[in-house]
Amino acid sequence: MANSHERIVGFILDKFPLARKRPIAGDDNLLESGIIDSLGILDLVSFLEQEFGVVVADDELIPENFQSVDHLRLFVEQKVKEAAASRQ
């Protein structure tokens, strides 16, 4: 999925002030570093659902899916593929 990484990073930089204090690498742990907290996850889920047209189920709200930009990108790409497959 083209530029999903950039779209996710752009949202994080726009929404979470701590993210603007230093460059974010794809594998930086956003939760442990405090960039995103539990309330921030809700904002992030809302963004992912609106931006990428996916639905994040309650059982997918696990730290592994949200711990880094790389994990978020892979999660979104998988959700988009699942949605496309279900429409066929």
Beta strands, then each sheet from edge to edge (+ up, - down):
end
